[in-house]
């Protein structure tokens, strides 16, 4: 009869792996396509910003201030970082 007193504990211990398996993958993979599109757009934005920055410093002769172009590049890189994170969160990895 002593095992009946411990039965709720036994059930809880046996149920933990099943509960963990159900809650392990809580990401919504429906956003994967949106995340990948955002990533492609962010890559294009970085490429465009890099081109503008490169063009500015290429024509600089010591007088040009390219800080605006650099700020745009920095912002584009931040967007790319966020989109990489989104792809990692919403898209399953391919092995």
N, C-alpha and C positions, 0 to 999 in steps of 0.2 A: 504494500500500500504506500510505502515511502516514495516509490517512483512516480506515483500519481501526483504527489505534491510538486515534484520536479518536472512534470510533463510540460507546463507552460514555458519553462526555461528551455527545455529541449526543443520544443517547437520553434521558439524564437531563434535559437542558435541555428537550426536547420533552415529556417526561412531567410536568414541574412544574405546568403549568396544569391538567392533568387531576387531578393529586393535590390541588391546592389547591381545585378545584371540589368534589371529593368530601368534603373535610374542612371546607369553609367553613360548612356548616350542620349543626352537631352537636347542636342543641337537639332535645329530644324533645317534639314537638307534641302528644303524647297527654295531656300535663298541662295543656293550654290550658283545657279545661273546668273542671278543678279550680282553676286559677289565677283564672279569671273568677268562680267561686263564692266563692273566698276574698276577692276584691276586693269583691264585693257585700256580703259579711258584714262586711268591714272598714269599708265606707262606713256601714253600719247602726250599727256600733259607735261610729264617730266621731260620728254624728248623735245617738245616745243619750247619749254622754259630754258632748257639747256642750250638750245640753238640761239635763243634771244640773248642769253647771258654770254655765250661764246662770241656771238657777233659783236656785242657791245665791247667786250674786252679786247677783241681782235682789232677794232678800229680805235681803241684808246691810245692816246699818245701822251698819257700822263695827265690829261685834263678831264677825261670822261668819268662820270660817276655812274657806275653800273649797279649801285646798291638796290635800285628798284627791281632790276632784272634778277639780282641774286635773291631778293626777298620772294619773288615769284617762284624761283627755282626751289627755295627752301619750303615754301607752301606746297608746291607740287610734290616734293619728296615726302612731306608729312602725309599728304593724301595717299600716296603710294604705300606708305607704311601701314596706314589704316586699312587699305584694301587688301594688303597681304594678310593682315590679321583676320579680316572678314573671310577670305578664302580658306584660311586655316581653320576657322571656326565652323563654317557652314558646308565645306566640301570634304567629302571623305577622301582620305589619302589613297593613292593608287600605289600598290607595291609590286 
